[in-house]
Structures are given as C-alpha cells and as structure tokens.
Amino acid sequence: EQRGCFHRLHIMSLLWLQVSACEQRGCLHLLHIMSLLWLQVCVCEHGVLLAAHRGADEAGGI
C-alpha cells in the first residue's frame, strides 16, 4: 500500500508541473482539482486512508 502512495505522489508531481504551466494561462479549474488530489495524497502519506480501510474491514467482518 505504501507503494501505491508513492506512485500517487509521483503522479501528483507530474500533474503539478502541468498545473504550474497551465496556471499562467488562468486554468483555475485544474488548480482546484489539483488541490483536491493533493489532499488525497496527504491523507495517504499519513496512513489515515490505511487506518480507515482497516477499520472498514473490521466493521464489515463483524
């Protein structure tokens, strides 16, 4: 699962380069999407997503 987080972080860095270039042309919609994606990456990096996933599995197993 950590590999998935790193893969997503790599994708984010590539997308951020695109947004940086696009931002100069006024593509605020892409910037908004990027901010949402970045939140997902931050959550994944801190293991919150993993903890929530495990909690859901435990709840489903009861």
N, C-alpha and C positions, 0 to 999 in steps of 0.2 A: 504494500500500500504506500510505503514511503517513495517507492519508485514512481508511483502514479503522481504523487505530489510534486516530485522534481520534474517530471515530464510536463505537468501543467504549468509549473513555474517557468520552464523553458519556453513553452508556447506563449506565456504571458509576456516574456521579454521580447519575443519576436513581434507580438501584437502591439506592444508599447512602442516599438520603433515605427510601426505603421501609423499609429495614432499620433505620434510626435510629428511625423511628416504631414499627416492629414490635418492636424490641429491648426497648422499655419494657414490652411485653406478654409478654416471655420467649420470643421466637421465635429460639432459638439455632440452629435448623437453617438458617434463612435467613442468619444471620450467618456460618455455616460456608461456605455456598455463595458468599456474597459474598467471603470471604477467598480462595477458590479462583479466582474470576473476577478478583479484583484481581491475583493472581499472573500470570494470563494477560496482563492489561493492562500490567503492569510489564515483562514479558518482551517484549511487542510494542513498547513505547516504547523499549527499549534496543536494538532491532534484532536480538535473539537469534533471534527467530522468523524474521525475514527471512533471516538468515545460515544457519539450519538448513534453511530451504526451498531456498535456493540450493544448499547442499551436497547435499541430496537430489536436486535436479535434475541436478547434475553427476554424481553417483554413478549415477543412472538412465540417463544418456546414454552411459555407458562400455560 
